């Protein structure tokens, strides 16, 4: 049973970081702040990894604090990467529909 709990740490930390960073980005709404989002996500993830290591050691697969720090930081960067992937896919779909609209207008 504990081996399944160890699989929860990365998606849990990534989800937590994603939600917190989304709230912060919504509250700040500044273009300069967007440059620091990956760094802040990594730091928030690292802190979350260390907190999980001490508070809930059964859900994180880390043998020491350094591994928990790295695992949490990587999970935080995963949240940023996931956000960018979804953003790029939405943007690509929007561009594709715009191109199709232009092609349809030319044929009329």
Wavefront OBJ file of the C-alpha trace (Angstrom):
o trace
v 0.000 0.000 0.000
v 2.796 2.429 0.807
v 4.352 1.973 -2.640
v 1.199 3.451 -4.195
v 1.318 6.429 -1.856
v 4.837 7.270 -3.038
v 3.474 7.838 -6.543
v 1.205 10.615 -5.281
v 3.910 13.108 -4.315
v 4.867 14.450 -7.762
v 1.335 15.084 -9.103
v 0.170 16.394 -5.733
v 3.001 18.909 -5.467
v 2.633 19.874 -9.142
v -1.100 20.467 -8.711
v -0.557 22.484 -5.546
v 2.107 24.646 -7.217
v -0.055 25.102 -10.328
v -3.032 26.331 -8.297
v -0.974 28.640 -6.073
v 0.934 30.142 -9.004
v -2.300 30.642 -10.962
v -3.768 32.540 -8.036
v -0.630 34.646 -7.665
v -0.515 35.402 -11.414
v -4.172 36.423 -11.324
v -3.598 38.677 -8.311
v -0.406 40.308 -9.596
v -1.266 40.493 -13.332
v 2.103 41.992 -14.297
v 4.174 41.131 -17.387
v 7.461 41.452 -15.458
v 6.229 38.949 -12.888
v 5.679 36.337 -15.611
v 9.443 36.131 -16.133
v 9.903 34.818 -12.593
v 7.079 32.257 -12.583
v 9.327 29.224 -13.323
v 11.773 30.235 -10.588
v 8.999 30.792 -8.060
v 7.346 27.512 -9.076
v 10.591 25.634 -8.503
v 11.083 27.296 -5.110
v 7.493 26.661 -4.036
v 7.799 23.045 -5.172
v 11.081 22.605 -3.297
v 9.565 23.990 -0.108
v 6.536 21.725 -0.590
v 8.812 18.724 -1.063
v 10.641 19.423 2.200
v 7.352 19.983 4.042
v 6.036 16.679 2.700
v 9.264 14.951 3.716
v 8.826 15.993 7.334
v 5.026 16.105 7.640
v 3.982 13.166 5.426
v 7.046 10.991 4.837
v 4.934 8.079 3.542
v 3.856 9.927 0.364
v 7.250 11.162 -0.851
v 9.880 8.762 -2.133
v 12.874 10.585 -0.690
v 15.552 9.154 1.573
v 16.843 12.536 2.751
v 16.044 16.247 2.649
v 18.154 16.941 -0.439
v 16.247 14.394 -2.509
v 12.964 15.816 -1.219
v 14.157 19.301 -2.183
v 15.063 18.217 -5.724
v 11.898 16.154 -6.141
v 9.756 19.080 -5.026
v 11.603 21.540 -7.269
v 11.162 19.254 -10.266
v 7.479 18.910 -9.424
v 7.152 22.701 -9.341
v 8.779 22.977 -12.751
v 6.408 20.270 -13.966
v 3.515 22.563 -13.085
v 5.034 25.356 -15.170
v 5.697 23.022 -18.087
v 2.167 21.678 -17.988
v 0.744 25.206 -18.000
v 2.892 26.157 -20.989
v 1.951 22.996 -22.875
v -1.771 23.668 -22.438
v -1.275 27.335 -23.344
v 0.602 26.476 -26.558
v -1.976 23.864 -27.569
v -4.805 26.358 -27.091
v -2.900 28.978 -29.050
v -2.212 26.528 -31.883
v -5.892 25.554 -32.056
v -6.914 29.227 -32.137
v -4.443 29.939 -34.941
v -5.677 26.921 -36.887
v -9.301 28.085 -36.666
v -8.251 31.593 -37.734
v -6.473 30.152 -40.778
v -9.515 28.068 -41.663
v -11.735 31.143 -41.381
v -9.437 33.069 -43.732
v -9.411 30.179 -46.235
v -13.197 30.027 -46.185
v -13.481 33.791 -46.712
v -11.170 33.660 -49.764
v -13.264 31.009 -51.483
v -16.493 33.002 -51.181
l 1 2 3 4 5 6 7 8 9 10 11 12 13 14 15 16 17 18 19 20 21 22 23 24 25 26 27 28 29 30 31 32 33 34 35 36 37 38 39 40 41 42 43 44 45 46 47 48 49 50 51 52 53 54 55 56 57 58 59 60 61 62 63 64 65 66 67 68 69 70 71 72 73 74 75 76 77 78 79 80 81 82 83 84 85 86 87 88 89 90 91 92 93 94 95 96 97 98 99 100 101 102 103 104 105 106 107 108
